[in-house]
């Protein structure tokens, strides 16, 4: 799998901010995860876990 860093860098920044306790845009992050799963199906296992966690936060 070849992955462009531009595709994941913004998501990585959001996840890093969340890990540091900073506020994040959960809706944008969840949408980005869904988009990346469509573009990079090889990442579905990892991104799916993130999407599931974000879904519980939104509920």
C-alpha positions in Angstrom: 0.0 0.0 0.0 1.3 3.4 -0.9 -0.3 6.2 1.2 0.1 9.9 0.6 1.0 11.7 3.9 -1.2 14.6 2.9 -4.2 12.2 3.2 -3.5 11.3 6.8 -1.6 14.3 8.2 -4.7 16.3 9.2 -6.3 13.2 10.8 -3.0 12.5 12.7 -3.0 16.1 14.0 -6.6 15.8 15.2 -5.8 12.5 17.0 -2.7 13.9 18.5 -4.6 16.9 19.8 -7.3 14.6 21.2 -4.7 12.5 23.0 -3.3 15.7 24.5 -6.7 16.7 25.9 -7.3 19.5 23.4 -10.7 20.0 21.8 -11.2 18.5 18.4 -13.9 18.6 15.7 -15.3 15.1 16.2 -17.6 15.3 13.2 -14.8 16.3 10.9 -12.5 13.7 12.3 -15.1 11.0 11.9 -15.8 12.1 8.3 -12.1 12.1 7.5 -11.8 8.5 8.9 -14.7 7.4 6.7 -13.1 9.0 3.7 -9.7 7.4 4.3 -11.3 4.0 4.8 -12.8 4.4 1.3 -9.5 5.6 -0.3 -7.3 3.1 1.6 -9.3 -0.1 2.3 -6.1 -1.7 3.7 -6.4 0.7 6.6 -10.0 -0.3 7.5 -9.1 -2.3 10.6 -7.2 0.5 12.2 -9.5 3.3 11.0 -12.6 1.3 11.8 -11.5 1.2 15.5 -11.1 5.0 15.5 -14.5 5.4 13.8 -16.2 3.2 16.4 -14.6 5.2 19.2 -15.6 8.5 17.7 -19.2 7.2 17.2 -19.5 6.5 20.9 -18.3 10.1 21.7 -20.9 11.5 19.4 -23.8 9.5 20.9 
